[in-house]
């Protein structure tokens, strides 16, 4: 900030969002702030009032601010608005301040922390949303059930989000606010070129899906499940197979399968139950049948739950959460990239289009080298021999 922008626009949209489709903007509220972040004007827009361009300056002296700005910029695309020249995403700012890897302690059970706007506000001692049940109304608006609240309530809900976002912006700029270092504005604006603008373009475009194949699989789901079980489930012919005919996973039967096959060292949770996440299956993949079970588990998760929202234009628009993992990579949901590679066959490109899939298999090591400033690991990663540091003479 530091006087470098004449106008600062803090904005938020509310919209209906059918699975797989682009959002349908319902309303928007924008706070127009001056270069000292003082409120000058409030703009409220309801469906039918959106013009062909934003109702605020879009020049190089204007900064657009939002929390998880990709959601707002997706509405820009739907409305035909150009992207702002400069975007500052406060979600990216909060991740930079809070994504800190804590020292390992086997006696402490750490849970993944939520990083929504209310969570960021609480971290900076900003109170809000006392009068509105935020989670419920957000879901109702997205599903198109906002009429039970009425226009005035929805606009006020939207305005409260903008007000708290503006308060959060000011708090993040204050030196050592609540033990967090002040925002590095220029760096966050640079990061937002990816976490806001680039992610918006990715999500709005979506992945082309072979809808005919997807529907055919869903119509013949039991037969497909049976074929996959027959091929990948080593317990398929047992009296008590791990997966039932509808693709349901049976914990007790999996435990019996391990015992019957002499597998006693399967990773367990602190509760004593078997660990069933991807890490456990990858760790034990050297055992006969386990790699196939892992592929079956991932594939059935997509097919049985039909967990692939496809829009009316035949595209899947997965939710992408930029920079959300511990190593700063993207997290995503309801996507073919959450499943076994075989499920990516549901993607279909036009005959004159080539689809390219790039997997940065050693990216985490590069991130670790940079964050730790480990010179030996940096040298090894730069040379291409990423495992040299792990070897001993």
N, C-alpha and C positions, 0 to 999 in steps of 0.2 A: 504494500500500500504506500506508505511513506510519501503520499502526495503524487504518486506516479499515474494515478487514474482519476480523471475528472468525475466520472460517474461509476458507482458500484451498484449493480442490480442483483438483488437477492430474490430468487424466484422459486415457485413450486407449482406443479400441475396436479390435479386430480383427474383420473381417467378410468374408463371402463376397459377391461382387458380380458378378452376371451382367450382361452388357451391357444397358443400358437399364432394368434393374430397380432397385428400392430395395435397399439392403444388408441382409444377414441377419447380425445381430450374432452373433459366435462367442464372444468373451470381452471383458472390460474390466478395467482396473486403475486404481484411483484412489488418489492420495496425498492424505491429509488433513493439511494444514499449519496451524499456528497463525498468529496475526497477525504473528509475526516470521519466518515461513516455515520454522519448524522442523517436522520430520516427527513427526506424532502417531500416525498409523495408516495401514496399507496395506489396501485392500479389493480382493480378487480375485474376479471373477465369471465363471462359465462358462455356456454355453448351458443353459437350464433353471433357472438360479439368478436370472434377472432378475425382479424383482417389478414391481408396477404403478407404483412411484415410485422415484426415485433413492435410493441407500443413504447419502445425506449431506444436510446441511441445504440448503434451497432458499430461504432467507429473504434479506432485504435486507442482512444482515451476512455473506453468503457470496459469494465470487468464484470463478467457474469458469474455469480456465486450460487451454488446449490449443494445440497447433501445428496450423494449418489447422483451426480449431475447427468449420468447417462440416461436416466429416466426422463428428465426434463428435455434433453436434447433429442430423444426419440420423438417426443411430442413436437419439437421443432420440425423434424423431418416430415411428420404426418401433416402438419399445417403448411408445409412448403416454405418455412422460414430458413434463412441461412444460419449457419453456426456463428456464434459470437467470435470475434477475433481472439479474445482472451477469456478462458474459463478457469475457475478455481473450484475444485471439488473438495468440499470439507470432509467427505468420507475418506478420501485419499490422505488428507491431512491427519485425520484421527488414526488411520492405520499406521502412518509414519511415526506417530507419537506412542502408540500402544502395542504395536506388533514387536514386542521385545521378548526374546527367548529367555525364560527363567532358568536358573541353574537346576540341574537334575537333582531331584530328591525323591527317592523311592517311597518315602513315607507320606508324601503329599499327592493327593489325587486332584489333578487340575482339569477343569472342564473348559470347553471352548467358549470363549466369551462372545456375547452378541455385540455387534458393531453398528446397530441402527442409530438413527438420529437421537432418540431418547437416551440411549446408552452413552453416546458421546456427550450429551448435555449433562447427564448425571456426573460423568467423569470431570466436568468443568464446573460442577456445583450450580448448574442452571436448572431451576425447577420449571415445571410446565405440564400442560395437558391434564390438570386436575379435573377440569370440567367435562372432558370428553374421553370416552373409552376409545383410545386411538386404534388399538388392534382390531376391534370389532368394526368400527366405521370404515377403516381402510379396506377390510375384506368386503364389506357390503358395497362400497363404491366400486371396487374392482369387478364385482359380480353383477353390477347394474341395479342393485337394490337401494340406491341412494334416495329414492323418492320418499321413503318412509321418514327420512330426516328433513327433507325439504332443502331448497336452494340456500336459504340463509345459514342453516347449520353447516352445510357442506363448505360454503365459502368461508365461514368462520374457522372451521377445522383447517382449511387450507391456509388461511391467514396466520393461525397460530404456528403452523409449521414454519412459515416464512419468518415470523417474529423470533422464534427460537433459533432458527438458522442464523439470523442476523446477530443475535446475542452470542451464539457460539463463535461466529467469525471474530467478533470483538475480543472474546475471551482467549481465543487461540493466538491472537496477535500480542496479547499482554505478556511481558517478560515473566517467565517462570510461573505462569498461571497454573495453580493447583499441581505443582511439581512437574508440569510438562514444560519443555522448552518452547519458546515462542515459535510460531510458524515461520518456516523459510519460504516466504511468499513466492519468490521467483522460481524456486525449485518445484514447489507444488503446482504452479501454473504450467511448468514444463511437463511434469508427470501427468497433469490433467489432459494434455494433448492425447495421451494414450488412454488413461482410465476413464475419461469422459467421451472425447470425440471418437477415438478409434473403436472403443467398445460399443458405442452407439451404432456405428456403421456396421459392425459385425452382427449385433443383435437384430438390427432392423432388417438386414438382408436375409439372415437365417440360412438354414441348410436345406437344400432341395431333397425331398423325400419321395421315394417310389410309393406313392399312395396306393396304387393298385396292389402291389405286393404286401404292403402293410395291412391293408384291409383283408386281403386273402388269408394272411396268417391269423388275423384276429377271428375271422369267420371259421377257421379250422384249427382253433387254438389247441384243443385237446389232442388232435392228431399230431400237431407240430411238437407239443410238449412230450408226447410219447416217443416220437422219433428222436428228439434230443436226449431224453432219458436213456433210451436204448443205446445210443451211441456214447454218451459221456458218463453215465452213472454206473460205477463199478458194482453197485448193489442192486442193479435193476432186476436181476433174476432171483434175488434173495426173498425170503418170506416177508421180511420187513425192510423194504427199500428206503433209502434216505429221503427220496422225493415221492410224493403220492401222485396219483393220476392227474391231478389238477395243477401240479407243479409246486405244491406246498412243501416246504422244508420241514423235516421232523428232527428236532434237536436230539431227542432221546435215541432215535434210530442212528443218527450220525455218531453219537457217543458210543453206541454198541458196535457200529462198524469199525471205529478206531480200535476198540478193545479186541474185537474178533480178528483184526489184522495185525495185532501186536504193536499198535502205535500208542505208546503210553506217555510220550513227551510233548503232546500238543500244547501250545501256549494257552494259558488260562488267565482270566481276569482276577482281580483281587478278591472277587466274590467266590471264586472257585469254578465258575462256569467257563466253558470253552470259549476262547477268543475266536470270533467268526468273521473278522474283517479281512480286507484284502491283504493286509500285511501278514496275517497269520497264514493264509493260504500260500502266499508267495514264499514265506519262510520254509514251509513244509512241502513245497512243490517237488522236491527230489524224491518223495515217497510215491510208490505206484498208485495211480488213480487220482491223486490229489490235484494235479494240474487240470485234469479233465473236469473234476468236480468244481474247481474254481471257474472254469469257462462256463459250465452249466449254470452255476449260481448267478453269474453276471448276466448271462443271456436270458434266463427265466425272469430275472428281475425286471427286464424291459418288456418281455412278451406277456407274462402273467398279469402284471399290473397295468399293462398298456400305458406305461409311463413315458409317452412320447407325444406331447401336444403338437398337433399339426394344424397350421392355419388354413384358411379357406383357399389360399394361394398355393397350397402344397408344400409349405416350408415349415420346418421346425425352428422355433426361436428359443433356444435354451437360455435359462437365466445365467448370466455371467457376472461373477463378483470379482472385479479386478483387484489384484494385489492382496488378496485376502488370506493366502496361505502363510505359514510361518516363514517360508523362503521368499515371499513376495510374488508368488505366481498367482494365476487366476484360479478361482474355484468356480464350479458350474454345476447346474442341476437340470434334470429332465432333458438330458442330452445323450446322444449315441456315444459320446466320448466318455461317459460314465460306465460304459458296459464293455463286454468283451469285444475285441477287434472284429469278430465275425458279424456283430450287429451293425457294423458300419456299411454292410451291404445294402441296408435300407436307404442309403443315400443314392440319389440318382441325378446325374448331371445331364443337361441337354447334349445331343449328339455333337454339337459344335463347340462344346466346352470341356476343358480338361480340369479335373479336380486334383489338387495336390495336397497331400497330408505330410506335414513336417513334425517330427517328434524330437524335441531337444532332450535327448536321453541323459545327458550329463550336466544339464543346466544347474541342478541343485549344487553340484560340486563347485561350479563357478561362482554361484551366489555365496556359498560358504566361504570360499577363498577371499572374496571381496569383503564380506562382513567381518571376518576374523582378522583380516590383514595378515594372514599367514603367508609369508613370502615364498616358502618352499612350495606350498600348495598352488600359489599364484603362478610360479614358474612351471610347475608340472602341468597345470591346466593350460597355460599358454603354449606349451610345447606339444600338447595333444595327448600326453601320457598322464591321464587323470588319476591313475592308480599307483603312480610311482611312490607317493608319500606313504601309502599303506604297506609297501613291501619293506622287508628288512633284509639286511645282507646275511 
